[in-house]
């Protein structure tokens, strides 16, 4: 009986120590990420990223720093706004690991773009992302952001877990 009580105490202690920062990350990063991406708000979108960010759209085989990422994202936002395009992104997660200072989120996204150029066309595409986050000055920031669209489908998206 004493062994059972000791084991239970250790289990409770470990679960209290291993806090889950998922809700905090969702509120500080992922919910604003979706909103700012969908609204083409480059400034607010990039504010979610560390100034030390490393961005790698792996299908393109490139690495971008904050300034390069900002410029590309701003050009895309301006082009889509000017053309009357709308977009939505949805995120789902396959793995989330966090402690008080850093986190790794892995998952699948579904993005839909609707263009307007005299006629309307809708394109939906999927990708897998791996993101490293770091707490900076009390706020979660995206430190490393990689994604790839190779071999990802709606089936993968549906199988992953939505934001809490």
ABEGO torsion letter per residue (X at the ends): XAAAAAAAAAAAAAAAABBBAAAAAAAAAAAAAAAAAAAGBAAAAAAABBAABBBBBAAAGBBBBAAAAAAAAAAAAAAAAAAGBBBBBBBBBABBBBBAABBBBBBBBBBBBBBBBGBBBBBBBBBBBBBBBBBBGGBBBBABBBBBABGBBAAAAAABBBBX
